[in-house]
Amino acid sequence: MLLVGLTGGIGAGKSAVAGYLAKLGAVVVDADRIAREVVEPGTDGLREIVTAFGVEVLRPDGSLDRPALGRIVFGDTAARRRLEEITHPRVRARTAELIARAPADAVVVNDVPLLVEVGLAPTFHLVVVVAAAEEVRVTRLASRGMTVEEARQRIRAQATDDERRAAADVVLDNNRGLADLQAAVEALWRDRLLPYERNLREGIAVRADPRIVLSEPDPTWPMQFARLAARIRHAVRLPDLRIDHIGSTAVPGLVAEDVIDIQLGVASLADADALADVLTAAGFPRCPVSGPGGDGEERWHAGADPGRPVSLHVRVTGSPSWRFALLMRDHLRADGQQRSGYQTLKRTLAAEAPDRAAYAAGLAPWFAEERVRAEQWAAATGWRP
């Protein structure tokens, strides 16, 4: 199944997106609803809250007075953390139960308000953030009965917009109204979530287009790599794991195919083979042939997400291909002249010989010369991988 994390600041419209996805066929697991369940009257969760915050957080009927509790915790970081210590483990356990019941081919959307704050982003195949300007959110919250000051306090107690965007694979803008939001959700479902779920279930990697299409430098490529690396790290769970951003998207200012190249170092090919199923389940299926480094030095995986092409090279640490990927990246970062020459060649070949085989053949002489130049630079500078 495909696991999607859905989040957004209070008042951004996350619940509306969850509703649209449910109508389209997603299995929605609502963390807010679960959070209410685990503190219902008679639960251990509610008893712990009363012990921590006093009987003044109870209504006359014995249920939790959420506004009263909110007034205590949203202005007090220590109090909020104590509440999270009580509720979050219970919410996680109940969430796991519900996800386990979903069909194998489901798109499971976990609606989590504090997904970014509690560091859950790497646990999902995809993170969707619903965003709206603060003033829009304040107006919405005020219409629900909050004062403007209460609304701003709630907003500022959560992650910032920049922090959410850093965790987001997809950002849905909800400044313009529900009709536009619904159209965006439907497109996301049709063009990305359903194909991603199918690819994940069938172990299909999204392969590069046969024709070379270069993109202008994207300053968010390193941030995208960081999200993918965190996902891989969470899935693999090995100590001292080295994951590097390599290739042209790892060189600032360089045109590149819009593919994030990642290198995962392992001790042996046996270790690489042992990780194949884990990486596939995390959204990076094994490709049937080895990557450019040759079958003797690496195993090659690629992303299953149609919206974010990824090439994952699982290479033996210290092997020639592992080392050269790092050396070439660092040399091009350091040498503006070589970077400029490489970029000119890439543009020329993409225009004159855009099919992949001809493009690779055209680059081969440059790579041979670059290996010599880079080794000379490494010797002169004392570079080490």
C-alpha positions in Angstrom: 0.0 0.0 0.0 1.0 3.6 -0.5 1.4 5.6 2.7 0.7 9.3 2.3 1.3 11.8 5.1 -1.1 14.7 5.0 -0.5 17.8 7.0 -0.9 21.6 7.1 -1.1 24.4 9.6 -4.3 25.0 11.6 -6.8 26.6 9.3 -5.0 25.8 6.1 -7.7 23.3 4.8 -6.2 20.0 5.6 -9.5 18.5 6.6 -11.1 19.5 3.3 -8.3 17.7 1.4 -8.7 14.6 3.5 -12.4 14.7 2.7 -11.8 14.9 -1.1 -9.3 12.1 -1.0 -11.7 9.9 1.0 -14.3 10.5 -1.7 -11.8 9.5 -4.4 -11.1 6.2 -2.7 -8.3 6.8 -0.2 -8.3 5.1 3.2 -8.1 8.2 5.5 -6.7 7.7 9.0 -7.5 10.9 10.9 -5.0 11.6 13.7 -7.3 14.2 15.3 -10.1 11.7 15.5 -7.9 9.1 17.0 -6.5 11.7 19.4 -10.1 12.3 20.6 -10.7 8.6 21.0 -7.6 7.9 23.1 -8.8 10.5 25.7 -12.4 9.7 25.9 -14.0 9.2 29.4 -12.7 6.1 31.0 -9.5 5.9 29.1 -6.0 5.8 30.6 -5.1 8.7 28.4 -7.7 11.0 30.0 -6.7 9.9 33.5 -3.1 10.8 32.7 -4.1 14.2 31.4 -6.1 15.0 34.5 -3.2 14.0 36.7 -0.8 16.2 34.7 -3.1 19.3 34.2 -5.8 19.1 36.9 -9.5 18.6 37.0 -10.1 22.0 35.5 -9.6 20.4 32.0 -12.7 18.3 32.5 -16.3 19.3 31.6 -19.1 18.6 34.1 -19.9 15.4 32.3 -16.4 14.1 32.8 -15.2 14.5 29.2 -12.1 16.5 28.2 -12.6 20.2 27.9 -10.4 20.8 24.9 -10.6 24.6 24.9 -9.5 24.7 28.5 -6.7 22.3 27.8 -5.7 24.3 24.8 -5.4 27.5 26.8 -3.0 25.8 29.1 -0.7 24.1 26.5 -0.6 26.3 23.4 1.2 29.1 25.3 3.5 26.8 27.2 6.1 24.7 25.4 6.7 22.4 28.4 3.0 21.8 29.0 2.5 21.1 25.3 5.3 18.5 25.3 3.9 16.8 28.4 0.5 16.5 26.6 2.3 15.1 23.5 4.1 12.5 25.7 0.7 11.3 26.9 -1.2 11.3 23.6 1.3 10.6 20.8 2.2 7.0 21.7 -1.5 6.1 22.0 -2.2 7.8 18.7 0.6 6.0 16.9 -0.5 2.6 18.3 -4.1 3.1 17.1 -2.9 4.5 13.8 -0.8 1.4 13.2 -3.9 -0.8 13.9 -6.0 1.0 11.4 -3.3 1.0 8.7 -2.8 -2.8 9.1 -6.5 -3.3 8.3 -6.3 -1.5 5.0 -6.3 -3.5 1.7 -2.9 -4.2 0.1 -3.7 -2.0 -2.8 -4.9 1.0 -0.8 -3.7 4.6 -0.8 -3.6 5.2 2.9 -3.7 8.9 3.8 -2.6 9.6 7.4 -4.0 13.0 8.3 -1.6 14.3 10.9 -1.6 17.9 12.1 1.8 17.7 13.8 3.5 15.5 11.2 6.4 17.9 10.8 6.7 18.8 14.5 7.1 15.2 15.6 9.4 14.2 12.7 7.1 11.7 11.0 7.8 12.8 7.4 10.4 10.0 6.6 7.9 7.3 7.6 5.7 8.0 4.5 6.2 7.4 0.8 4.9 10.9 0.1 4.1 13.9 2.2 1.4 16.4 1.1 1.2 19.8 2.8 -1.8 22.0 2.5 -0.8 25.7 2.7 -2.5 29.0 3.0 -1.4 32.5 4.0 -1.5 33.3 7.7 -4.1 36.0 7.3 -6.4 33.6 5.4 -6.0 31.1 8.2 -6.6 33.6 10.9 -9.8 34.7 9.2 -11.0 31.1 8.9 -10.2 30.4 12.6 -11.9 33.5 13.8 -15.0 32.4 11.9 -15.0 29.2 14.0 -15.1 31.2 17.3 -11.4 31.9 18.1 -10.2 35.4 18.8 -7.6 36.7 16.4 -5.0 36.5 19.2 -5.9 32.9 19.9 -5.7 32.0 16.2 -2.2 33.6 15.9 -1.1 31.8 19.1 -2.2 28.4 17.7 -0.5 29.1 14.4 2.8 30.1 15.9 2.8 27.1 18.2 3.1 24.9 15.2 5.8 24.4 12.6 6.5 27.3 10.3 5.5 27.4 6.6 9.2 27.0 5.6 9.6 23.9 7.9 6.5 22.3 6.3 7.6 23.0 2.8 11.0 21.5 3.5 9.2 18.2 4.4 6.7 18.4 1.5 6.8 16.3 -1.6 3.6 18.1 -2.7 2.3 21.5 -1.6 -1.4 22.2 -2.2 -2.3 25.9 -2.2 -5.5 26.7 -0.5 -5.6 30.5 -0.8 -8.0 30.6 -3.7 -11.0 28.6 -2.6 -12.4 25.1 -2.4 -13.1 24.6 -6.1 -9.4 25.2 -7.0 -8.4 23.0 -4.1 -10.6 20.1 -5.1 -9.3 20.3 -8.7 -5.7 20.1 -7.4 -6.5 17.1 -5.2 -8.2 15.3 -8.1 -5.1 15.9 -10.3 -2.8 14.7 -7.5 -4.9 11.5 -7.1 -5.1 10.8 -10.8 -1.6 11.7 -11.9 0.5 10.8 -8.9 -1.0 8.8 -6.1 -2.7 6.1 -8.1 0.3 5.5 -10.4 2.6 5.6 -7.4 0.6 3.0 -5.6 0.5 0.7 -8.6 4.2 1.0 -9.2 4.9 0.3 -5.5 2.7 -2.7 -5.4 4.1 -4.2 -8.7 7.7 -3.2 -8.0 7.9 -0.9 -11.0 10.6 1.7 -11.2 10.0 4.9 -13.1 12.6 4.9 -15.9 14.1 7.9 -17.5 12.7 9.2 -20.8 14.7 7.9 -23.8 15.3 11.5 -24.9 17.5 13.8 -22.9 15.7 16.8 -21.5 17.8 19.2 -19.5 16.3 21.4 -16.7 17.7 24.7 -15.5 19.4 24.5 -12.1 16.7 24.1 -9.4 17.8 25.4 -5.9 15.4 22.9 -4.3 17.2 19.8 -5.6 19.4 19.5 -2.4 16.2 19.8 -0.3 14.5 17.1 -2.3 17.6 14.9 -1.9 17.4 15.5 1.9 13.8 14.2 2.0 14.6 11.1 0.0 17.7 10.4 2.0 15.7 10.6 5.3 13.2 8.2 3.8 15.9 5.7 2.8 17.6 6.1 6.2 14.4 5.4 8.0 13.8 2.3 5.9 17.3 0.8 6.1 17.9 1.6 9.8 21.6 0.7 9.7 24.2 2.5 11.9 26.8 4.7 10.2 24.8 4.7 7.0 26.3 7.0 4.3 24.0 8.5 1.7 25.3 11.0 -0.7 23.7 13.3 -3.3 25.7 12.8 -6.5 25.3 13.6 -10.2 24.5 16.9 -11.8 21.7 17.9 -9.5 24.2 17.8 -6.7 26.3 20.6 -8.3 24.9 24.1 -7.8 24.3 26.1 -10.9 24.6 23.1 -13.3 21.9 22.2 -15.8 20.7 18.6 -15.4 18.0 16.1 -16.1 15.4 16.5 -13.4 16.5 13.2 -11.7 17.9 13.1 -8.2 20.9 10.8 -8.2 21.6 9.2 -4.8 24.5 6.9 -3.7 24.1 4.5 -0.8 27.3 2.9 0.4 27.3 -0.7 1.5 30.1 -3.0 2.7 29.4 -5.7 0.0 27.1 -6.6 -2.8 25.6 -9.2 -0.5 24.6 -6.4 1.8 23.2 -4.5 -1.3 21.1 -7.6 -2.2 19.9 -8.0 1.4 18.5 -4.4 1.2 16.6 -4.9 -2.1 13.2 -5.7 -0.6 13.5 -3.0 2.0 14.3 -0.4 -0.6 11.6 -1.6 -2.9 9.0 -1.3 0.0 10.3 2.2 0.7 9.5 3.3 -2.9 12.8 2.4 -4.7 12.4 -0.8 -6.7 15.4 -2.7 -7.9 16.0 -2.3 -11.6 16.6 -5.6 -13.5 20.1 -4.4 -14.8 23.0 -2.9 -13.0 23.7 0.8 -13.2 26.5 2.5 -14.9 29.1 1.4 -12.4 28.8 -2.2 -13.6 27.3 -5.3 -11.9 30.6 -5.9 -10.0 30.3 -2.7 -8.0 26.7 -1.7 -7.5 23.0 -2.6 -7.6 20.7 0.0 -9.1 17.3 1.1 -7.9 15.0 3.8 -9.1 12.0 5.6 -7.7 8.4 4.4 -8.0 7.0 7.9 -7.6 6.0 9.3 -11.1 6.3 12.8 -9.8 9.9 12.6 -8.6 12.4 10.6 -10.8 15.2 9.1 -8.7 18.2 7.0 -9.5 19.6 5.1 -6.5 23.0 3.6 -6.8 23.8 1.1 -4.1 27.6 0.8 -4.3 30.3 -0.9 -2.4 32.0 1.7 -0.3 35.5 2.4 -1.5 34.9 0.9 -5.0 36.1 2.9 -8.0 32.5 3.9 -9.1 31.6 4.9 -5.5 34.7 7.1 -5.2 34.5 8.6 -8.7 30.9 9.7 -8.2 32.0 11.8 -5.1 35.2 13.0 -6.7 33.5 14.3 -9.8 30.8 16.0 -7.8 33.3 17.8 -5.6 35.6 18.7 -8.4 32.8 20.3 -10.4 31.6 22.1 -7.3 35.2 23.5 -6.8 36.2 24.2 -10.4 34.0 26.8 -12.2 35.8 26.5 -15.5 35.3 22.7 -15.7 31.7 23.1 -14.6 31.1 25.7 -17.3 32.7 23.5 -20.0 30.7 20.5 -18.9 27.5 22.5 -19.0 28.2 23.7 -22.5 28.8 20.2 -23.7 25.7 18.9 -22.1 23.6 21.6 -23.7 25.1 21.0 -27.1 24.6 17.2 -27.0 21.1 17.5 -25.7 20.3 19.7 -28.6 22.1 17.7 -31.3 21.8 14.2 -30.0 18.9 14.0 -27.6 18.5 10.2 -27.5 20.1 8.7 -24.5 22.7 6.4 -26.2 24.1 9.2 -28.4 24.2 11.6 -25.5 26.1 9.1 -23.4 28.5 8.4 -26.2 29.1 12.1 -26.7 29.9 12.6 -23.0 32.3 9.6 -22.7 35.5 11.4 -23.9 34.8 14.2 -21.5 34.4 11.8 -18.6 37.7 10.1 -19.5 39.5 13.4 -19.4 37.6 14.5 -16.3 38.8 11.5 -14.4 42.4 12.6 -15.0 41.7 16.2 -14.2 39.8 15.3 -11.0 42.5 13.0 -9.8 45.1 15.7 -10.3 42.9 18.1 -8.3 42.4 15.5 -5.6 46.2 15.0 -5.3 46.8 18.8 -5.2 44.1 19.5 -2.6 44.3 16.4 -0.4 40.7 15.6 -1.2 39.3 12.4 0.4 35.8 11.0 -0.2 
